[in-house]
Every structure is written in structure tokens, then in C-alpha cells.
Amino acid sequence: MGQAWDPQAYARHARFVPELGAPVLALLDPKPGERILDLGCGDGVLTRRLLDMGCDVLGVDASPSMVAAAQSRGVPAVLMDGHTLAFDQEFDAVFSNAALHWMNRPDQVIAGVWRALKPGGRFVGEFGGHGNVETVVAALRAELAERGLSFEDLNPWYFPTAEEYRARLEGAGFKVRVAELIPRPTPLETDLAGWLITFGQRFLDAIAPAERDAFCRAVAERCQPVLQQPDGRWVVDYVRLRFAAEKPCQPQ
């Protein structure tokens, strides 16, 4: 995945991620007793909410530290790569928030979700869509190029258009109810350097350790005219792709 996660740093710099998950939970419309897979459960904050609603939930994540953090909240969670889900018609729903853009082989993910769902099951999620963090991406591309590095070679993210993702879901057999891009400018908990440390590790790992602070400052300076508010807060240009799809009860 090219990204290691520190649950404490995540809680400090990125608590907005689960806090802004209410709309996609509403789209899921979970019912007590439903068997739900949380794909990319992270530290389990939203998974815990599903448990508290009376759902029978399993969280999976590719990060050992995040799985441990979820388990510490009383969430049943296991270590598993979203590209290789090992389930066969076990779930009423698969739910995912802010995780699918870290899985850059989407057809493998969708195929695994299809296998995991019972007939009539639903796949509901939200993740970074086309244009997500566009200002940060442009700044990263420019600063990496100055150091002889390629953004494309390092990029860990998958930010598709709604049309592309709809086509992938339909190609796997899903009936798509919703697939839309939602601009969502997002205030940061701390600053852009904290965001880069939390979400941009793949890029920072390509920079010599002694140069990483300067690199973060340079990226922030490029973003400052667009993303820093007059009161000093940083508001990043997030764009989310929210979708809901169903696995038909009968083959189409």
C-alpha cells in the first residue's frame, strides 16, 4: 500500500474523516442484525457506530496498527488486503468510508466485494473522487519535479470520476443506485504539514529525512494562497465520490 498508519497521529490530524461519515452511513441505512463488512475500517470509529446500532459487523484493514486500534474499541477486526477479500456470500452489506482511494486495483476490490455479498446485498461507500485534493496534488507534483522525482511514480491514490466508477461496478454485475461527486472543502484539525505527514507518507519516504521538513514547508507555501484562510485555518479541497450499489438477487 505504501502507507503506514499511526493511530495516534491519525486521531490528531484526521479526526474529521469519521466525523464526516454520517451521510454515507445514512445512505447505507443499516438495520439491527444485518451482517456488515467494513472495508478499510481504520481505527474502527465508524465500525463501532454500526455495532452500537445492533449490526453484526466485521472490520478489515491492511494496517496492523489500525486493526489493533479498532480491536481496542471492541470492534471485531482482522488484517486483510482489500484487493484479496476472502469471503463468499457472507454479508448483507459492504460499507467503506475514506478507504477505497488507497486501493489502486479497483476491479479486484469490486470483484471481492461481489463475492462477499449475499444475493440482494448492497455495496455503499465514499472515497476520494476526481479532483480530490487537487491543489495539494499540484503542489506535490511541482516540488517532486524540482527534486527529479515523478508524482505519478509515487502516487498511492485512486481518484476516479463518478462515470468511471459506475462503469466498473456495472461491469462486475452491480446495479448502481447512486454514484456522484460531492465537493467537500474540509477544515484540517491542525495544518497542512500534519496532513502531509498523515496522508502523504509515500511522497515523504522518497525525500531524504533531513529534507522532509523543508519539503513540507515548500508544498504548504504553494498551497497557502488557495487553502489557508485569513484566520490561519487550512481548508483542503476535498472531493468525495459517494455511491450505493446492489448485487441483484438473480443474475442479470
C-alpha positions as a Markdown table, in Angstrom:
| # | Residue | x | y | z |
|---|---|---|---|---|
| 1 | Met | 0.0 | 0.0 | 0.0 |
| 2 | Gly | 3.0 | 2.3 | 0.5 |
| 3 | Gln | 1.4 | 3.9 | 3.6 |
| 4 | Ala | 1.9 | 3.0 | 7.3 |
| 5 | Trp | -0.6 | 4.3 | 9.8 |
| 6 | Asp | -0.1 | 5.7 | 13.3 |
| 7 | Pro | -3.5 | 5.7 | 15.0 |
| 8 | Gln | -2.4 | 8.5 | 17.4 |
| 9 | Ala | -1.3 | 10.7 | 14.6 |
| 10 | Tyr | -4.4 | 9.9 | 12.7 |
| 11 | Ala | -6.6 | 10.9 | 15.6 |
| 12 | Arg | -4.7 | 14.1 | 16.0 |
| 13 | His | -4.6 | 15.2 | 12.3 |
| 14 | Ala | -7.5 | 13.4 | 10.7 |
| 15 | Arg | -10.4 | 13.0 | 13.1 |
| 16 | Phe | -12.6 | 14.8 | 10.6 |
| 17 | Val | -12.6 | 11.6 | 8.5 |
| 18 | Pro | -15.0 | 9.5 | 10.7 |
| 19 | Glu | -16.8 | 12.7 | 11.9 |
| 20 | Leu | -17.9 | 13.4 | 8.3 |
| 21 | Gly | -19.0 | 9.9 | 7.7 |
| 22 | Ala | -22.6 | 10.4 | 8.8 |
| 23 | Pro | -24.1 | 10.9 | 5.2 |
| 24 | Val | -22.6 | 7.7 | 3.9 |
| 25 | Leu | -23.8 | 5.8 | 7.0 |
| 26 | Ala | -27.3 | 7.2 | 6.3 |
| 27 | Leu | -27.0 | 6.0 | 2.7 |
| 28 | Leu | -26.1 | 2.5 | 4.0 |
| 29 | Asp | -29.3 | 2.6 | 6.2 |
| 30 | Pro | -28.1 | -0.2 | 8.4 |
| 31 | Lys | -30.6 | -2.4 | 10.2 |
| 32 | Pro | -30.1 | -4.2 | 13.5 |
| 33 | Gly | -29.0 | -7.8 | 13.0 |
| 34 | Glu | -27.5 | -7.2 | 9.5 |
| 35 | Arg | -24.1 | -8.7 | 8.8 |
| 36 | Ile | -21.9 | -5.9 | 7.5 |
| 37 | Leu | -18.3 | -5.8 | 6.4 |
| 38 | Asp | -16.5 | -2.5 | 7.0 |
| 39 | Leu | -13.9 | -2.4 | 4.2 |
| 40 | Gly | -10.9 | -0.4 | 5.3 |
| 41 | Cys | -12.2 | 0.1 | 8.8 |
| 42 | Gly | -9.2 | 2.1 | 10.0 |
| 43 | Asp | -9.3 | 2.7 | 13.8 |
| 44 | Gly | -12.9 | 1.5 | 14.0 |
| 45 | Val | -14.7 | 4.7 | 14.9 |
| 46 | Leu | -17.5 | 4.2 | 12.3 |
| 47 | Thr | -17.4 | 0.4 | 12.7 |
| 48 | Arg | -18.2 | 1.0 | 16.4 |
| 49 | Arg | -21.2 | 3.1 | 15.5 |
| 50 | Leu | -22.5 | 0.2 | 13.4 |
| 51 | Leu | -22.1 | -2.2 | 16.3 |
| 52 | Asp | -23.9 | 0.2 | 18.6 |
| 53 | Met | -26.8 | 0.2 | 16.1 |
| 54 | Gly | -27.1 | -3.5 | 16.6 |
| 55 | Cys | -25.4 | -4.7 | 13.4 |
| 56 | Asp | -23.2 | -7.8 | 13.3 |
| 57 | Val | -20.0 | -6.2 | 11.9 |
| 58 | Leu | -16.6 | -7.3 | 10.9 |
| 59 | Gly | -13.9 | -4.7 | 10.1 |
| 60 | Val | -11.0 | -5.4 | 7.7 |
| 61 | Asp | -7.9 | -3.3 | 7.1 |
| 62 | Ala | -4.5 | -3.7 | 5.6 |
| 63 | Ser | -2.8 | -1.8 | 8.5 |
| 64 | Pro | -1.8 | -3.9 | 11.6 |
| 65 | Ser | -1.8 | -0.8 | 13.8 |
| 66 | Met | -5.3 | 0.3 | 12.7 |
| 67 | Val | -6.7 | -3.2 | 13.2 |
| 68 | Ala | -5.3 | -3.1 | 16.7 |
| 69 | Ala | -6.8 | 0.3 | 17.3 |
| 70 | Ala | -10.2 | -0.9 | 16.1 |
| 71 | Gln | -10.0 | -4.0 | 18.3 |
| 72 | Ser | -9.2 | -1.7 | 21.3 |
| 73 | Arg | -12.6 | -0.2 | 20.7 |
| 74 | Gly | -14.2 | -3.6 | 21.0 |
| 75 | Val | -14.6 | -3.9 | 17.2 |
| 76 | Pro | -14.2 | -7.4 | 15.6 |
| 77 | Ala | -11.4 | -6.6 | 13.1 |
| 78 | Val | -8.9 | -8.6 | 11.1 |
| 79 | Leu | -5.9 | -7.9 | 9.0 |
| 80 | Met | -6.8 | -8.2 | 5.3 |
| 81 | Asp | -5.9 | -6.6 | 2.0 |
| 82 | Gly | -9.0 | -5.1 | 0.3 |
| 83 | His | -7.7 | -6.4 | -3.1 |
| 84 | Thr | -7.9 | -10.0 | -1.8 |
| 85 | Leu | -11.1 | -10.3 | 0.3 |
| 86 | Ala | -11.6 | -13.9 | 1.4 |
| 87 | Phe | -15.4 | -14.1 | 1.8 |
| 88 | Asp | -18.1 | -16.0 | 0.0 |
| 89 | Gln | -21.7 | -14.7 | 0.2 |
| 90 | Glu | -21.4 | -13.8 | 3.9 |
| 91 | Phe | -22.6 | -10.2 | 4.2 |
| 92 | Asp | -25.8 | -8.3 | 3.8 |
| 93 | Ala | -23.8 | -5.1 | 3.1 |
| 94 | Val | -20.2 | -4.0 | 2.5 |
| 95 | Phe | -19.5 | -0.5 | 3.7 |
| 96 | Ser | -16.4 | 1.7 | 3.1 |
| 97 | Asn | -15.5 | 5.2 | 4.1 |
| 98 | Ala | -12.3 | 7.0 | 3.0 |
| 99 | Ala | -10.5 | 3.8 | 2.2 |
| 100 | Leu | -11.1 | 2.8 | -1.4 |
| 101 | His | -8.9 | 5.6 | -2.8 |
| 102 | Trp | -5.9 | 3.7 | -1.2 |
| 103 | Met | -6.8 | 0.6 | -3.3 |
| 104 | Asn | -5.5 | 1.2 | -6.7 |
| 105 | Arg | -6.6 | -2.0 | -8.3 |
| 106 | Pro | -10.3 | -1.3 | -8.1 |
| 107 | Asp | -11.6 | -4.1 | -10.3 |
| 108 | Gln | -10.0 | -6.6 | -7.9 |
| 109 | Val | -11.7 | -4.9 | -4.9 |
| 110 | Ile | -15.1 | -4.8 | -6.6 |
| 111 | Ala | -14.8 | -8.5 | -7.5 |
| 112 | Gly | -14.0 | -9.3 | -3.9 |
| 113 | Val | -17.0 | -7.3 | -2.6 |
| 114 | Trp | -19.3 | -9.1 | -5.1 |
| 115 | Arg | -18.1 | -12.4 | -3.8 |
| 116 | Ala | -18.5 | -11.3 | -0.2 |
| 117 | Leu | -22.1 | -10.2 | -0.6 |
| 118 | Lys | -25.2 | -12.3 | -0.4 |
| 119 | Pro | -27.6 | -12.0 | -3.4 |
| 120 | Gly | -29.6 | -8.8 | -2.8 |
| 121 | Gly | -26.7 | -7.3 | -0.7 |
| 122 | Arg | -25.5 | -3.8 | -1.1 |
| 123 | Phe | -22.2 | -2.0 | -1.5 |
| 124 | Val | -22.2 | 1.5 | -0.1 |
| 125 | Gly | -19.2 | 3.8 | 0.3 |
| 126 | Glu | -17.5 | 7.1 | 0.0 |
| 127 | Phe | -13.9 | 7.9 | -1.0 |
| 128 | Gly | -11.7 | 10.4 | -2.9 |
| 129 | Gly | -13.1 | 11.2 | -6.3 |
| 130 | His | -11.8 | 13.0 | -9.4 |
| 131 | Gly | -10.3 | 16.4 | -8.4 |
| 132 | Asn | -9.8 | 15.4 | -4.7 |
| 133 | Val | -7.1 | 17.5 | -3.0 |
| 134 | Glu | -6.3 | 19.0 | -6.4 |
| 135 | Thr | -4.3 | 21.9 | -5.0 |
| 136 | Val | -2.2 | 19.6 | -2.9 |
| 137 | Val | -1.6 | 17.3 | -5.8 |
| 138 | Ala | -0.4 | 20.1 | -8.0 |
| 139 | Ala | 2.0 | 21.4 | -5.3 |
| 140 | Leu | 3.4 | 17.9 | -4.7 |
| 141 | Arg | 3.9 | 17.3 | -8.4 |
| 142 | Ala | 5.8 | 20.6 | -8.7 |
| 143 | Glu | 8.0 | 20.1 | -5.6 |
| 144 | Leu | 8.8 | 16.5 | -6.5 |
| 145 | Ala | 9.7 | 17.5 | -10.1 |
| 146 | Glu | 12.2 | 20.1 | -8.7 |
| 147 | Arg | 13.9 | 17.2 | -6.9 |
| 148 | Gly | 13.9 | 15.0 | -10.0 |
| 149 | Leu | 11.1 | 12.8 | -8.8 |
| 150 | Ser | 7.8 | 11.9 | -10.5 |
| 151 | Phe | 4.4 | 12.3 | -8.8 |
| 152 | Glu | 2.9 | 9.6 | -11.0 |
| 153 | Asp | 5.6 | 7.1 | -10.0 |
| 154 | Leu | 4.9 | 7.7 | -6.3 |
| 155 | Asn | 1.1 | 8.4 | -6.3 |
| 156 | Pro | -0.7 | 5.9 | -4.0 |
| 157 | Trp | -4.2 | 7.3 | -4.7 |
| 158 | Tyr | -7.0 | 6.4 | -7.0 |
| 159 | Phe | -9.5 | 9.2 | -7.6 |
| 160 | Pro | -11.9 | 8.2 | -10.3 |
| 161 | Thr | -14.8 | 10.1 | -11.9 |
| 162 | Ala | -18.3 | 9.0 | -11.0 |
| 163 | Glu | -18.8 | 7.7 | -14.5 |
| 164 | Glu | -15.7 | 5.6 | -14.4 |
| 165 | Tyr | -16.6 | 4.0 | -11.1 |
| 166 | Arg | -20.2 | 3.4 | -12.1 |
| 167 | Ala | -18.9 | 1.6 | -15.2 |
| 168 | Arg | -16.6 | -0.6 | -13.1 |
| 169 | Leu | -19.4 | -1.5 | -10.7 |
| 170 | Glu | -21.9 | -2.2 | -13.5 |
| 171 | Gly | -19.2 | -4.3 | -15.3 |
| 172 | Ala | -19.0 | -6.5 | -12.3 |
| 173 | Gly | -22.8 | -7.0 | -12.3 |
| 174 | Phe | -23.9 | -4.4 | -9.7 |
| 175 | Lys | -27.0 | -2.3 | -10.1 |
| 176 | Val | -25.9 | 1.2 | -9.2 |
| 177 | Arg | -28.4 | 3.4 | -7.4 |
| 178 | Val | -26.1 | 6.4 | -6.7 |
| 179 | Ala | -22.7 | 7.5 | -7.9 |
| 180 | Glu | -21.9 | 11.1 | -7.6 |
| 181 | Leu | -19.0 | 13.5 | -6.9 |
| 182 | Ile | -19.5 | 15.8 | -3.9 |
| 183 | Pro | -17.2 | 18.8 | -3.4 |
| 184 | Arg | -16.5 | 19.0 | 0.3 |
| 185 | Pro | -14.0 | 21.6 | 1.4 |
| 186 | Thr | -12.6 | 20.2 | 4.6 |
| 187 | Pro | -11.1 | 22.2 | 7.5 |
| 188 | Leu | -8.0 | 20.4 | 8.9 |
| 189 | Glu | -7.5 | 19.6 | 12.5 |
| 190 | Thr | -4.0 | 21.0 | 12.5 |
| 191 | Asp | -2.1 | 22.3 | 9.4 |
| 192 | Leu | -1.1 | 21.1 | 6.0 |
| 193 | Ala | 2.2 | 19.7 | 7.3 |
| 194 | Gly | 0.2 | 17.5 | 9.7 |
| 195 | Trp | -1.9 | 16.4 | 6.7 |
| 196 | Leu | 1.1 | 15.5 | 4.6 |
| 197 | Ile | 2.7 | 13.5 | 7.5 |
| 198 | Thr | -0.6 | 11.6 | 7.9 |
| 199 | Phe | -1.6 | 11.0 | 4.3 |
| 200 | Gly | 1.5 | 11.7 | 2.2 |
| 201 | Gln | 4.0 | 9.2 | 3.6 |
| 202 | Arg | 4.7 | 7.7 | 0.2 |
| 203 | Phe | 6.0 | 11.0 | -1.1 |
| 204 | Leu | 7.9 | 11.9 | 2.1 |
| 205 | Asp | 9.6 | 8.5 | 2.0 |
| 206 | Ala | 11.1 | 9.5 | -1.3 |
| 207 | Ile | 12.7 | 12.6 | 0.2 |
| 208 | Ala | 15.9 | 12.4 | 2.3 |
| 209 | Pro | 15.0 | 12.5 | 6.0 |
| 210 | Ala | 16.9 | 15.8 | 6.6 |
| 211 | Glu | 14.9 | 17.4 | 3.8 |
| 212 | Arg | 11.4 | 16.4 | 4.7 |
| 213 | Asp | 10.5 | 19.4 | 6.8 |
| 214 | Ala | 11.7 | 21.7 | 4.1 |
| 215 | Phe | 9.7 | 19.7 | 1.5 |
| 216 | Cys | 6.5 | 20.0 | 3.6 |
| 217 | Arg | 7.0 | 23.8 | 4.0 |
| 218 | Ala | 7.6 | 24.2 | 0.3 |
| 219 | Val | 4.4 | 22.2 | -0.5 |
| 220 | Ala | 2.5 | 24.3 | 2.1 |
| 221 | Glu | 3.8 | 27.6 | 0.6 |
| 222 | Arg | 2.5 | 26.6 | -2.8 |
| 223 | Cys | -0.9 | 25.7 | -1.4 |
| 224 | Gln | -1.2 | 28.6 | 1.0 |
| 225 | Pro | -2.8 | 31.2 | -1.4 |
| 226 | Val | -5.7 | 28.8 | -2.1 |
| 227 | Leu | -6.1 | 26.7 | 1.0 |
| 228 | Gln | -5.1 | 28.8 | 4.0 |
| 229 | Gln | -7.9 | 31.0 | 5.3 |
| 230 | Pro | -7.5 | 34.6 | 6.7 |
| 231 | Asp | -7.8 | 33.3 | 10.2 |
| 232 | Gly | -4.9 | 30.8 | 9.6 |
| 233 | Arg | -7.0 | 27.7 | 9.3 |
| 234 | Trp | -6.3 | 25.3 | 6.5 |
| 235 | Val | -9.3 | 24.1 | 4.4 |
| 236 | Val | -8.4 | 21.4 | 1.8 |
| 237 | Asp | -10.3 | 21.0 | -1.5 |
| 238 | Tyr | -11.7 | 17.5 | -0.9 |
| 239 | Val | -14.0 | 15.9 | -3.5 |
| 240 | Arg | -15.8 | 12.7 | -2.4 |
| 241 | Leu | -17.3 | 10.0 | -4.6 |
| 242 | Arg | -20.3 | 8.7 | -2.9 |
| 243 | Phe | -22.1 | 5.6 | -4.2 |
| 244 | Ala | -24.6 | 2.9 | -3.5 |
| 245 | Ala | -25.0 | -0.3 | -5.5 |
| 246 | Glu | -26.8 | -3.6 | -5.2 |
| 247 | Lys | -26.0 | -7.2 | -6.1 |
| 248 | Pro | -29.1 | -8.5 | -7.8 |
| 249 | Cys | -30.9 | -11.4 | -6.3 |
| 250 | Gln | -30.9 | -13.1 | -9.7 |
| 251 | Pro | -28.1 | -13.0 | -12.3 |
| 252 | Gln | -28.6 | -10.2 | -14.8 |
